[in-house]
Amino acid sequence: MRPRTGTLAVMASRSIALVFPGQGSQAVGMCQALVATSPAAARVFLVADDALGEPISRLAFDGPEDELNKTENAQPALLAASIAYLAALRERWAAAAPGPEREVRFVAGHSMGQYSALVAAESLDLADAVRLVRERGRLMQASGSGREGRMAAIIGLPEDRVDDLIERASPSGLVTVANRNSPGQIVISGERAAIDAALPLAKELGARRAVELPVSVASHSPLMAEAADALQAVLADVTFADPRPPLRANSDGHVIDHAAAARNELVDHLTSGVDWVAVVEALVTDGVTTFVEVGPGRVLTGLIKRIAPDAEALATDDPSAVDHLFVPSLTTG
């Protein structure tokens, strides 16, 4: 069986955004087939292992699952896997003349995926990024000064009732919207008592589903303030370059094209929400016609199809391919 390559229909004008998944897209076995066929992907994991001083590749390939899913492991493993997909994609695209990568206009990542996006934009060194997300995971787990953090997914809540939900749950503790993932799909984050209060309230306000997520931190909430302060100090010693192509901010999709702004983004998004709807809509407004999800899974592809149904949304992860890689050739005929 040959590696799979896809060809899109001819587009008179196209603009590509590469998007990178966040924590939750990791899975035991990710990239194992890919590194067996792609020297470029294999090199990514060699760099990641060396940067951490331990074989994060072994954990990604073989598990165990409970160890891989720990925040301090999931984040560097997922970053390495996403960049391995990117390296393999570039390896294939390099054979095209001219290559499709010249059409890439923006990068964006969902939460931790911003680190992968900045590596893709050559703003952040791969080894630095792997070490940073390992530290980010540890800092997030320790943040909150003993205030137990939780998160919950709310599905089908009318947009005009979101503020009501937060207001009515707030007397029980800190709670905020952490992720606006697609129309009718949000994630809330905060103190355990407030999340417990919000679940039945969401159903009362019209949500189809309200379920606590299996995480032990309140990501993208003020409970991450200690982590943000500590990470800011760590980032001060890390070299950043201007992202090329530019990055889109998690909070509202604004353009980040300078090194200082890229560094600030990694601090700011720890305590502020990820508005993925705004990110995708901003990219479409700026002319993006094709989104390519680079990394394990297809989570972002599904969200993008719901946010911008007229846009092309593709995932590089293809379990039916021998190397699990789908290569969008994006040829013009």
C-alpha positions, 0 to 999 in steps of 0.5 A, spaced: 500 500 500 502 506 498 502 513 502 495 516 500 496 523 497 489 527 495 488 532 490 483 537 491 478 540 485 481 546 482 480 553 485 481 559 482 484 563 488 486 559 494 489 561 501 491 556 506 491 556 514 495 550 518 491 549 524 494 545 530 490 541 535 490 542 543 491 537 549 485 531 548 487 529 541 493 525 543 492 517 543 497 511 544 500 509 537 500 516 534 505 517 529 508 510 530 507 508 523 509 515 520 516 515 523 517 508 520 516 511 513 518 518 514 525 520 516 523 527 517 518 525 522 522 520 525 527 526 526 522 530 530 521 525 535 529 524 536 529 532 537 523 531 542 527 526 546 533 529 546 530 536 549 527 532 554 532 527 556 527 522 556 523 518 550 517 521 550 517 518 543 516 511 547 510 514 551 507 516 544 508 510 541 506 505 546 503 508 552 501 506 557 495 511 556 494 513 563 501 516 563 501 519 556 494 523 558 498 526 564 498 534 562 506 534 563 506 528 558 500 529 553 503 536 551 510 535 549 508 528 546 502 532 542 507 537 540 512 532 537 506 528 534 503 535 530 510 537 528 512 530 525 506 530 521 508 537 519 515 535 517 512 529 513 507 533 510 513 538 508 517 532 506 512 530 500 510 537 498 517 539 497 517 534 491 511 539 488 513 545 483 511 549 486 509 547 493 503 548 496 506 551 502 507 557 498 499 558 499 500 557 507 497 564 509 496 563 517 497 558 522 493 557 528 493 552 534 487 551 539 490 552 546 496 548 547 496 547 539 499 555 539 506 552 541 505 547 535 503 553 530 509 557 532 514 552 531 511 551 524 511 559 523 519 558 525 517 563 531 519 558 536 525 552 536 522 545 536 526 543 542 525 549 546 517 548 545 517 541 547 521 543 554 516 549 554 510 545 554 512 540 559 513 546 564 507 549 562 503 542 564 507 542 570 505 549 572 498 548 570 497 542 574 500 546 580 496 553 579 490 555 583 493 555 590 489 549 593 482 551 589 480 545 586 479 546 578 474 542 573 472 543 566 465 541 563 463 541 556 456 544 554 452 542 548 446 545 545 446 551 550 443 557 546 448 563 545 444 568 548 443 563 555 451 563 556 452 569 560 446 567 564 449 560 566 455 563 568 452 569 572 447 563 576 453 559 577 458 564 580 455 564 587 458 557 588 465 559 586 469 562 580 467 560 573 468 562 566 467 560 559 474 557 557 473 555 550 468 557 544 469 551 540 463 551 535 456 554 535 452 551 540 459 548 543 462 551 549 467 549 555 466 552 562 472 552 567 473 554 574 472 551 581 469 545 582 463 547 586 461 552 581 462 547 575 458 542 579 452 548 580 453 549 572 451 542 570 444 542 572 443 549 570 445 548 563 440 543 562 435 548 565 437 553 560 436 549 554 443 545 553 442 538 550 448 535 554 452 538 560 458 533 562 464 534 566 471 533 563 476 528 565 481 533 567 484 536 574 485 543 572 481 549 570 485 551 563 483 558 560 481 561 567 483 566 572 485 559 576 491 559 571 494 566 574 500 563 578 502 558 572 501 564 567 506 568 572 511 563 572 511 561 565 512 569 563 518 568 567 520 562 563 519 565 556 523 571 558 529 567 557 527 563 550 528 566 543 522 568 539 522 570 532 517 574 528 512 568 526 512 567 518 506 566 516 503 570 522 499 566 527 492 568 529 490 569 537 486 564 541 482 570 544 479 573 538 483 571 532 487 577 531 494 577 527 500 576 531 506 577 526 511 580 531 516 576 536 514 579 542 506 578 541 507 571 540 511 570 547 505 574 550 500 570 547 503 564 550 502 567 557 495 571 556 491 564 553 493 561 560 488 565 563 483 567 557 478 563 553 479 560 547 474 563 542 475 558 536 469 560 532 472 567 532 479 565 530 476 561 524 471 566 522 477 571 522 481 567 517 475 566 513 474 574 513 481 574 511 480 570 505 482 563 507 479 558 503 482 551 506 484 549 513 489 543 514 489 540 521 496 538 522 497 533 527 493 527 530 486 526 530 480 530 526 477 534 532 479 541 529 476 539 522 470 537 525 469 544 528 471 548 522 466 544 518 460 547 523 463 554 523 465 555 516 461 550 512 463 553 505 470 552 507 475 546 505 477 543 512 482 537 511 485 533 516 492 530 515 491 524 520 488 518 516 488 511 519 486 508 512 493 510 510 499 505 511 503 511 514 496 515 517 498 521 513 493 524 508 497 529 503 493 534 500 496 536 494 492 542 493 494 542 485 491 547 480 491 542 475 
